[in-house]
Amino acid sequence: MKNRKKLICPLCGKAYSEPPATSRTDNSTLICPDCGTKQALSIFGLSIEEQEKIIETIHKSKT
């Protein structure tokens, strides 16, 4: 397994090492996968709470 460089998400400030997502706001800023997922889910009108539950489920499925 490769050691990936830790990056800091400019939106949430958290460190991440997964491949980044591209922000939907400017189509160029690299953001963490969680913020990318939140931006995608917000298009469907999901509340922050619903978005967090989905992201929690995604994290649980990775373990």
DSSP file (Angstrom, degrees, kcal/mol; ACC not computed):
  #  RESIDUE AA STRUCTURE BP1 BP2  ACC     N-H-->O    O-->H-N    N-H-->O    O-->H-N    TCO  KAPPA ALPHA  PHI   PSI    X-CA   Y-CA   Z-CA
    1    1 A M              0   0    0      0, 0.0     2,-0.1     0, 0.0     0, 0.0   0.000 360.0 360.0 360.0 134.2    0.0    0.0    0.0
    2    2 A K        -     0   0    0      1,-0.1     2,-0.7     0, 0.0     0, 0.0  -0.460 360.0-123.2 -75.7 144.8    1.4    3.4   -0.9
    3    3 A N        -     0   0    0     -2,-0.1     2,-0.3     0, 0.0    -1,-0.1  -0.803  32.8-153.9 -84.3 119.3    2.0    6.1    1.7
    4    4 A R        -     0   0    0     -2,-0.7     2,-0.1     1,-0.1    14,-0.1  -0.731  17.9-108.6 -98.4 145.1   -0.1    9.0    0.6
    5    5 A K        -     0   0    0     -2,-0.3     2,-0.4     1,-0.1    11,-0.1  -0.448  34.8-116.5 -67.6 138.0    0.7   12.6    1.5
    6    6 A K        -     0   0    0     -2,-0.1     2,-0.3     9,-0.1    11,-0.2  -0.644  34.1-167.1 -77.4 130.6   -1.7   14.2    4.0
    7    7 A L  E     -A   16   0A   0      9,-3.3     9,-2.6    -2,-0.4     2,-0.5  -0.804  16.2-130.2-113.3 158.1   -3.6   17.1    2.5
    8    8 A I  E     -A   15   0A   0     -2,-0.3     7,-0.2     7,-0.2     6,-0.1  -0.947  21.0-128.6-111.6 126.3   -5.7   19.7    4.3
    9    9 A C     >  -     0   0    0      5,-2.6     4,-1.8    -2,-0.5    22,-0.1  -0.570   8.3-148.4 -73.3 127.9   -9.1   20.4    3.0
   10   10 A P  T  4 S+     0   0    0      0, 0.0    -1,-0.1     0, 0.0    21,-0.1   0.665  94.3  49.2 -71.5 -14.2   -9.7   24.1    2.4
   11   11 A L  T  4 S+     0   0    0      3,-0.1    20,-0.1     1,-0.0    -2,-0.0   0.915 128.7  13.6 -88.6 -49.8  -13.4   23.8    3.3
   12   12 A C  T  4 S-     0   0    0      2,-0.1     3,-0.1     0, 0.0    19,-0.0   0.620  90.6-129.6-105.5 -15.2  -13.4   21.8    6.5
   13   13 A G     <  +     0   0    0     -4,-1.8     2,-0.2     1,-0.3     0, 0.0   0.500  59.7 137.3  81.2   3.5   -9.7   22.0    7.6
   14   14 A K        -     0   0    0     -6,-0.1    -5,-2.6     1,-0.1    -1,-0.3  -0.555  55.5-118.0 -85.7 149.0   -9.4   18.3    8.1
   15   15 A A  E     +A    8   0A   0     -7,-0.2     2,-0.3    -2,-0.2    -7,-0.2  -0.610  38.6 172.5 -80.5 143.3   -6.4   16.3    7.0
   16   16 A Y  E     -A    7   0A   0     -9,-2.6    -9,-3.3    -2,-0.3    16,-0.0  -0.984  29.2-168.7-148.3 157.0   -7.0   13.5    4.5
   17   17 A S        +     0   0    0     -2,-0.3   -12,-0.1   -11,-0.2    -1,-0.1   0.380  58.1 102.5-127.2  -0.6   -5.0   11.1    2.4
   18   18 A E  S    S-     0   0    0      1,-0.2   -11,-0.1   -11,-0.1    -2,-0.1  -0.331  92.1 -74.3 -74.9 165.1   -7.6    9.7    0.0
   19   19 A P        -     0   0    0      0, 0.0    -1,-0.2     0, 0.0    -2,-0.1  -0.399  62.1-115.3 -58.8 136.9   -7.7   11.0   -3.6
   20   20 A P        -     0   0    0      0, 0.0     2,-0.3     0, 0.0    12,-0.2  -0.232  17.1-131.6 -75.4 163.2   -9.3   14.5   -3.6
   21   21 A A  E     -B   31   0B   0     10,-3.0    10,-3.0     8,-0.0     2,-0.5  -0.729  23.0-116.6-102.4 160.0  -12.5   15.6   -5.0
   22   22 A T  E     -B   30   0B   0     -2,-0.3     8,-0.2     8,-0.2     7,-0.1  -0.879  34.7-111.7 -99.1 129.6  -12.9   18.7   -7.2
   23   23 A S     >  -     0   0    0      6,-3.3     4,-1.6    -2,-0.5     3,-0.3  -0.300  13.4-145.9 -61.1 138.1  -15.1   21.4   -5.7
   24   24 A R  T  4 S+     0   0    0      1,-0.2    -1,-0.1     2,-0.2    12,-0.0   0.605  92.4  69.5 -78.9 -11.9  -18.3   22.0   -7.5
   25   25 A T  T  4 S+     0   0    0      1,-0.1    -1,-0.2     4,-0.1    -2,-0.0   0.859 124.4   2.2 -77.0 -33.9  -18.2   25.7   -6.7
   26   26 A D  T  4 S-     0   0    0     -3,-0.3    -2,-0.2     3,-0.1    -1,-0.1   0.410  87.0-129.6-131.2  -1.2  -15.3   26.5   -8.9
   27   27 A N  S  < S+     0   0    0     -4,-1.6    -3,-0.1     1,-0.1     3,-0.1   0.722  95.4  63.0  57.8  24.2  -14.4   23.2  -10.7
   28   28 A S        +     0   0    0     -5,-0.2     2,-0.3     1,-0.1    -1,-0.1   0.529  68.3  97.2-143.6 -28.2  -10.7   23.6   -9.7
   29   29 A T        -     0   0    0     -6,-0.2    -6,-3.3     1,-0.1     2,-0.5  -0.520  67.1-133.7 -73.2 130.6  -10.2   23.6   -5.9
   30   30 A L  E     +B   22   0B   0     -2,-0.3     2,-0.3    -8,-0.2    -8,-0.2  -0.733  32.7 174.2 -86.0 130.1   -9.3   20.2   -4.5
   31   31 A I  E     -B   21   0B   0    -10,-3.0   -10,-3.0    -2,-0.5   -22,-0.1  -0.811  36.3 -82.6-130.1 167.9  -11.2   19.2   -1.4
   32   32 A C     >  -     0   0    0     -2,-0.3     4,-2.3   -12,-0.2     5,-0.2  -0.301  42.4-110.3 -70.3 157.5  -11.5   16.2    0.8
   33   33 A P  H  > S+     0   0    0      0, 0.0     4,-2.4     0, 0.0     5,-0.2   0.853 117.1  55.7 -57.5 -35.8  -13.8   13.3   -0.3
   34   34 A D  H  > S+     0   0    0      2,-0.2     4,-2.5     1,-0.2     5,-0.1   0.933 109.0  45.4 -64.8 -44.5  -16.3   14.1    2.5
   35   35 A C  H  > S+     0   0    0      2,-0.2     4,-2.5     1,-0.2    -1,-0.2   0.872 112.0  53.4 -66.3 -35.2  -16.7   17.7    1.4
   36   36 A G  H  X S+     0   0    0     -4,-2.3     4,-2.0     2,-0.2    -2,-0.2   0.908 109.9  47.6 -62.5 -41.7  -17.1   16.5   -2.2
   37   37 A T  H  X S+     0   0    0     -4,-2.4     4,-2.8     2,-0.2    -2,-0.2   0.913 110.7  51.7 -65.4 -42.6  -19.8   14.1   -1.1
   38   38 A K  H  X S+     0   0    0     -4,-2.5     4,-2.2     1,-0.2    -2,-0.2   0.912 109.4  50.0 -60.9 -42.5  -21.6   16.9    0.8
   39   39 A Q  H  X S+     0   0    0     -4,-2.5     4,-0.7     1,-0.2    -1,-0.2   0.912 112.7  47.2 -63.0 -40.7  -21.5   19.2   -2.2
   40   40 A A  H >< S+     0   0    0     -4,-2.0     3,-0.7     1,-0.2     4,-0.4   0.918 113.3  47.6 -65.8 -43.2  -22.9   16.4   -4.4
   41   41 A L  H ><>S+     0   0    0     -4,-2.8     3,-1.4     1,-0.2     5,-1.2   0.822 100.5  65.9 -69.3 -30.2  -25.7   15.6   -1.9
   42   42 A S  H ><5S+     0   0    0     -4,-2.2     3,-1.7     1,-0.3    -1,-0.2   0.785  88.6  68.3 -64.0 -25.1  -26.7   19.2   -1.4
   43   43 A I  T <<5S+     0   0    0     -4,-0.7    -1,-0.3    -3,-0.7    -2,-0.2   0.826  97.5  53.4 -60.4 -30.6  -27.9   19.3   -5.0
   44   44 A F  T < 5S-     0   0    0     -3,-1.4    -1,-0.3    -4,-0.4    -2,-0.2   0.399 119.5-111.4 -86.9   2.9  -30.6   16.9   -3.9
   45   45 A G  T < 5 +     0   0    0     -3,-1.7     2,-0.2     1,-0.2    -3,-0.2   0.703  59.4 161.7  78.1  19.2  -31.7   19.2   -1.1
   46   46 A L      < -     0   0    0     -5,-1.2    -1,-0.2     1,-0.1    -2,-0.0  -0.497  39.3-116.2 -74.3 142.1  -30.6   16.9    1.7
   47   47 A S     >  -     0   0    0     -2,-0.2     4,-2.5     1,-0.1     5,-0.2  -0.247  26.2-106.9 -69.9 164.2  -30.1   18.5    5.1
   48   48 A I  H  > S+     0   0    0      1,-0.2     4,-2.5     2,-0.2     5,-0.2   0.889 122.4  53.7 -58.1 -40.3  -26.7   18.7    6.8
   49   49 A E  H  > S+     0   0    0      2,-0.2     4,-2.0     1,-0.2    -1,-0.2   0.910 109.1  47.0 -63.3 -42.9  -27.9   16.0    9.2
   50   50 A E  H  > S+     0   0    0      2,-0.2     4,-2.0     1,-0.2    -1,-0.2   0.900 111.8  51.4 -65.9 -39.9  -28.9   13.7    6.4
   51   51 A Q  H  X S+     0   0    0     -4,-2.5     4,-2.4     1,-0.2    -2,-0.2   0.917 109.1  50.6 -61.8 -43.8  -25.6   14.3    4.6
   52   52 A E  H  X S+     0   0    0     -4,-2.5     4,-2.5     1,-0.2    -1,-0.2   0.884 108.4  52.3 -63.2 -39.2  -23.7   13.5    7.8
   53   53 A K  H  X S+     0   0    0     -4,-2.0     4,-2.1     2,-0.2    -1,-0.2   0.908 110.4  48.2 -63.0 -41.5  -25.6   10.2    8.2
   54   54 A I  H  X S+     0   0    0     -4,-2.0     4,-2.3     2,-0.2    -2,-0.2   0.926 112.3  48.1 -65.3 -44.4  -24.8    9.2    4.6
   55   55 A I  H  X S+     0   0    0     -4,-2.4     4,-2.5     1,-0.2    -2,-0.2   0.888 110.0  52.8 -64.0 -38.9  -21.1   10.0    5.1
   56   56 A E  H  X S+     0   0    0     -4,-2.5     4,-2.2     2,-0.2    -1,-0.2   0.911 109.1  49.8 -60.9 -42.4  -21.1    8.1    8.4
   57   57 A T  H  X S+     0   0    0     -4,-2.1     4,-1.9     2,-0.2    -2,-0.2   0.901 109.3  51.6 -63.4 -41.3  -22.5    5.1    6.5
   58   58 A I  H  X S+     0   0    0     -4,-2.3     4,-0.9     1,-0.2    -2,-0.2   0.931 110.2  49.0 -60.4 -45.5  -19.8    5.4    3.8
   59   59 A H  H >< S+     0   0    0     -4,-2.5     3,-0.6     1,-0.2     4,-0.4   0.890 109.9  51.6 -63.4 -38.8  -17.1    5.4    6.5
   60   60 A K  H >< S+     0   0    0     -4,-2.2     3,-1.0     1,-0.2    -1,-0.2   0.861 105.3  55.7 -65.4 -34.9  -18.5    2.4    8.2
   61   61 A S  H 3< S+     0   0    0     -4,-1.9    -1,-0.2     1,-0.2    -2,-0.2   0.707  99.5  61.5 -72.5 -18.3  -18.6    0.5    4.9
   62   62 A K  T <<        0   0    0     -4,-0.9    -1,-0.2    -3,-0.6    -2,-0.2   0.618 360.0 360.0 -81.0 -13.5  -14.9    1.1    4.4
   63   63 A T    <         0   0    0     -3,-1.0    -1,-0.2    -4,-0.4    -2,-0.2   0.456 360.0 360.0 -94.4 360.0  -13.9   -0.8    7.6
